[in-house]
Amino acid sequence: MASTIKLLGSQTDLTSATTVGEATVVRVLATAAGTITQKAAAAGATIGTIQMLANTEIVLAKAPANTLEGGATFKVVKIAYSN
């Protein structure tokens, strides 16, 4: 059975650091290969990075105040999901 997602916002990109509407779950689509960085809200310290290939997607969990950044080739939207 396929998982179901519920849209909780409008799609944007990662041109600048964003909380993606203070999301805890984010759908990420990479239209080109690149790296996404997640940073802590308080100190701006890097929590982690992930390399994505072109034309791939992931569902990423994060703390609401943490930010994501990576460039215009990453399309993101706040979601809820179930299996």
BAFI-3210 file (N, C-alpha, C; in Angstrom, 3 decimals, decimal comma, padded with zeros to 6 digits):
// residues 83
n [1|2|3|4|5|6|7|8|9|10|11|12|13|14|15|16|17|18|19|20|21|22|23|24|25|26|27|28|29|30|31|32|33|34|35|36|37|38|39|40|41|42|43|44|45|46|47|48|49|50|51|52|53|54|55|56|57|58|59|60|61|62|63|64|65|66|67|68|69|70|71|72|73|74|75|76|77|78|79|80|81|82|83]
n.u [000,836|000,539|002,050|000,410|000,235|-000,333|-000,813|000,483|001,100|002,400|004,437|007,895|011,285|014,777|016,414|017,147|017,844|015,331|012,560|010,588|007,886|007,887|007,941|007,750|007,914|009,039|008,623|010,983|012,090|014,511|015,567|017,908|021,188|022,615|023,414|021,771|021,546|020,956|020,313|020,704|018,350|018,931|021,841|022,700|024,316|025,547|023,575|023,392|024,035|022,824|023,283|021,746|020,569|019,834|016,405|015,177|013,405|012,771|011,505|011,823|012,505|012,456|013,296|010,922|011,952|014,398|016,446|016,493|018,645|019,854|019,556|018,022|017,308|016,116|012,970|010,535|008,029|005,817|004,524|002,221|002,128|001,167|001,403]
n.v [-001,177|002,199|005,104|007,916|011,402|014,549|017,777|020,628|023,174|025,570|024,882|025,694|026,857|026,124|028,381|030,318|030,026|028,280|027,483|026,051|026,699|026,111|023,339|019,848|017,629|017,245|017,228|016,729|017,587|017,063|018,783|018,908|017,581|017,921|019,349|019,341|021,261|021,030|023,145|024,103|026,006|027,742|028,274|028,164|026,146|023,499|020,672|018,482|017,084|016,202|014,517|014,721|013,123|014,151|014,605|013,134|012,242|012,806|012,233|014,217|014,440|016,900|019,288|021,803|024,508|024,336|024,975|024,566|024,525|024,937|025,648|026,739|024,517|022,675|021,715|022,216|021,234|021,508|018,725|016,166|012,696|009,250|005,689]
n.w [000,000|-000,804|000,672|002,210|001,750|003,317|002,376|003,945|003,443|001,043|-001,799|-001,879|-002,354|-001,574|-001,657|000,193|003,732|005,498|007,655|006,580|007,078|009,808|009,858|010,776|009,283|006,022|002,540|000,062|-003,108|-005,500|-008,225|-009,500|-008,907|-005,626|-002,359|000,749|003,690|007,128|009,807|013,238|015,057|017,226|017,539|014,975|014,170|012,141|011,758|010,126|006,837|003,567|000,564|-002,556|-005,498|-008,885|-009,752|-007,677|-004,643|-001,150|002,184|004,906|008,338|010,919|013,523|014,461|014,519|013,284|010,397|006,790|003,973|000,612|-002,057|-005,191|-006,675|-005,083|-004,160|-001,723|000,675|003,416|005,105|006,261|007,001|006,335|006,527]
ca.u [000,000|001,304|001,858|-000,429|000,726|-001,278|-000,117|000,229|001,610|002,695|005,812|008,882|012,604|015,756|017,341|017,664|017,498|013,915|012,008|009,502|006,659|008,092|007,575|008,459|008,095|009,164|008,900|012,029|012,305|015,728|015,493|019,303|021,975|023,138|023,464|020,906|022,107|020,022|020,996|019,983|017,802|019,543|023,214|023,000|025,290|025,104|023,147|023,740|023,864|022,466|023,490|020,652|020,744|018,807|015,108|014,855|012,681|012,831|010,721|012,818|011,990|013,310|012,671|010,217|012,733|015,607|016,330|017,073|019,107|020,494|019,498|016,755|016,996|015,386|011,586|010,127|006,693|005,463|003,526|001,974|002,036|000,830|001,711]
ca.v [000,000|003,442|006,042|009,072|012,653|015,662|019,051|021,570|024,473|025,725|024,551|026,756|026,262|026,328|029,439|030,852|029,180|028,348|026,444|025,465|026,890|025,420|021,942|018,731|016,676|018,002|016,512|017,417|017,153|017,624|018,841|018,727|017,052|018,924|019,027|020,080|021,412|021,342|023,884|024,346|027,356|028,573|028,716|028,087|025,085|022,469|019,408|017,439|017,340|015,045|014,682|014,154|013,028|014,840|013,948|012,227|012,884|012,201|012,837|014,556|014,877|017,903|020,084|022,927|025,743|024,115|025,443|023,829|025,359|024,120|026,250|026,783|023,229|021,859|022,149|021,683|021,536|020,962|017,685|015,109|011,476|007,974|004,527]
ca.w [000,000|-000,900|001,769|001,905|002,312|003,434|002,213|005,034|003,021|-000,375|-002,174|-002,017|-002,596|-000,500|-002,054|001,459|004,872|005,856|008,527|005,782|007,860|011,081|009,606|011,392|008,188|004,777|001,294|-000,688|-004,482|-006,084|-009,686|-009,906|-007,798|-004,705|-000,936|001,672|005,030|008,216|010,867|014,477|015,124|018,264|017,278|013,556|013,942|011,210|012,346|009,178|005,403|002,755|-000,875|-003,338|-006,944|-009,669|-009,958|-006,578|-003,552|000,173|003,258|005,920|009,639|011,542|014,578|013,841|014,384|012,493|009,020|005,676|002,873|-000,407|-003,378|-005,922|-007,300|-004,118|-003,923|-000,433|001,162|004,726|004,958|007,239|006,201|006,966|005,675]
c.u [000,886|001,048|001,046|000,193|-000,396|-000,471|-000,521|000,745|001,822|004,161|006,659|010,211|013,553|016,818|017,964|017,192|016,036|013,544|010,913|008,206|006,692|007,662|008,383|008,699|008,037|009,384|009,897|012,153|013,552|015,582|016,880|020,053|022,502|023,052|022,529|021,587|020,986|020,820|020,084|019,532|018,582|020,909|023,573|024,034|024,708|024,790|023,561|023,522|023,448|022,650|022,331|021,011|019,628|017,566|014,822|014,083|012,864|011,806|011,685|012,125|012,982|012,571|012,042|011,061|014,020|015,379|016,964|017,550|019,811|020,435|018,152|016,373|016,275|014,014|011,097|008,699|006,489|004,354|003,283|001,820|001,610|001,191|000,460]
c.v [001,247|004,316|007,235|010,308|013,683|016,936|020,006|022,968|024,493|025,428|025,806|026,101|026,617|027,351|030,096|029,934|029,387|027,217|025,654|025,509|026,181|023,954|020,976|017,623|017,451|017,042|017,352|016,779|017,846|017,607|018,754|018,195|018,188|018,456|019,937|020,099|021,743|022,001|024,082|025,790|028,253|029,119|028,715|027,030|024,037|021,183|018,262|017,893|016,052|015,402|014,016|014,154|013,794|013,964|012,855|012,990|012,095|012,875|012,990|015,025|015,854|018,573|021,324|024,180|025,568|024,515|024,470|024,843|024,481|024,682|026,074|025,452|022,276|022,476|021,455|022,097|020,831|019,937|016,951|013,851|010,287|006,870|003,740]
c.w [000,000|000,324|001,281|002,523|002,328|003,328|003,331|004,699|001,528|-000,634|-002,311|-002,357|-001,464|-000,893|-000,826|002,584|005,267|006,805|007,801|006,605|009,194|010,996|010,456|010,368|006,880|003,607|000,513|-002,061|-005,005|-007,597|-010,315|-008,687|-006,923|-003,273|-000,151|003,034|006,004|009,331|012,069|014,524|016,068|017,864|015,795|013,217|012,994|011,969|011,434|007,754|004,726|001,290|-001,593|-004,811|-007,634|-009,798|-008,938|-005,517|-002,268|001,073|004,421|007,197|010,252|012,685|013,940|013,605|013,572|011,044|008,036|004,654|001,858|-001,815|-004,059|-006,553|-006,349|-003,865|-002,659|-000,083|002,501|004,519|006,265|006,415|007,038|005,993|005,371]
res [m|a|s|t|i|k|l|l|g|s|q|t|d|l|t|s|a|t|t|v|g|e|a|t|v|v|r|v|l|a|t|a|a|g|t|i|t|q|k|a|a|a|a|g|a|t|i|g|t|i|q|m|l|a|n|t|e|i|v|l|a|k|a|p|a|n|t|l|e|g|g|a|t|f|k|v|v|k|i|a|y|s|n]
***
